[in-house]
């Protein structure tokens, strides 16, 4: 082990993190500043240096951890240690969670807070929460109770996140003095900034961030905790509307909704409705740079993983005739056109987000709904899911000296918002004639809407086969 060398250049907030001994520390800053790498490096180097250290690396969901944080750990932080056998990965068992095990007896347990039972059954010296903006206060308070292993001279909860609104519980936690906030900048990242100048990669990356608008620009480019001016869905609250995955009863009605895109995201949403009328987004495809037929294959593959679930009552689509025909051909299912009304559709979604008389809203999103994260969108600081659009969906500003807000939304990063509105408008607006909450048919029986539109397919001269790029 004496011959193993780990090279990591400490700058700015990353350097402060390595010296920090506060009980809780939050690395906050713009996108791409190296927050996660710095936190992972501290955990890794501590485990290398202090035998029998116990650490935990978590995100809100297991799937998001494996798709992003652990990839960074393997490729950018612990690659040499893994290659030389100083560290090896243990995949877990019924008794023990997955972990990275060190030759000196240290261990880093990894997992998602959606599968936290085994993770929280032991004690740790360090806990790192990546993308902590996804957590709840209760999540963090529970993790703090596990910091009592005693191998280090201090025990520490480390968090890393891109900023959110100033009312977020992380910002309030820091303002109240419960955790130390460290602000990272793009100059902290050696890949972006070297010898007093931006690298070629740094200039390209900042150009992508400079193309953002509204609160996402302020948060991702400059690391500011700001609220969206003119936010449309003011009642959206991640602590309320984002829910952990649960087993959805098979008799809950189901709808699929689609908004087409190529350069912009293609969005497919899989919704279920409980007996009290609440809607749950249980799965979604939110991805760019793929043809419609490729999306159709992925949707069919996702559906095949859950063969006992009911057929959708309808497949509701954006109006593009060519893309609809392509989707119908490759799904083997008929579609119905969406009700694309904007103003009253937005009001209908707003109504569902409000807390009803029973103390619950009428619309929820499962935290791990996205079946495959589009990392290119995430790296560019853009929303990579419907849930991520809610906090930046704003009214457009009127041109002219006095400005003011229009009664139309800004047409930027709104693809999941449009798709959600299609379903809610079809269900809730009186007299739309689009879709209705049906009597539940036997499992596998097509809904009246699907059957009606299926009959029209035989009258077509033949659907288009190409996936048009948009």
Secondary structure, DSSP 8 states (H G I E B T S, - for coil): -TT--------HHHHHHHH---SEEEEEESTTSSHHHHHHHHHHHHHHHSTT-EEEEEESSHHHIIIIIHHHIIIIISHHHHHTTSEEEE---SSS--EEEETTS-EEEEEEGGG-TTGGGS-BSEEEETTGGG--HHHHHHHHTTB---SSSS-EEEEEE----TTSHHHHHHHTTSSEEEEE-GGG-TTTEETTEE-HHHHHHHHHHHT--HHHHHHHHH------TTBS-TT--HHHHEE------TTSEEEEEEE--SSS-EEEEEEEE-TTS-EEEEEEEEESS--HHHHHHHHHHHHHTTTTS---S-EEE-S-HHHHHHHHHHHT---EE-----HHHHHHHHHHHS--TTS--SEEEETT-BSS--HHHHHTT---SHHHHGGG-BEEE-SSSS--EEEEE-SSS-HHHHHHHHHHHHHHSTT--S--------TT---HHHHHHHHHHTTSS----S----
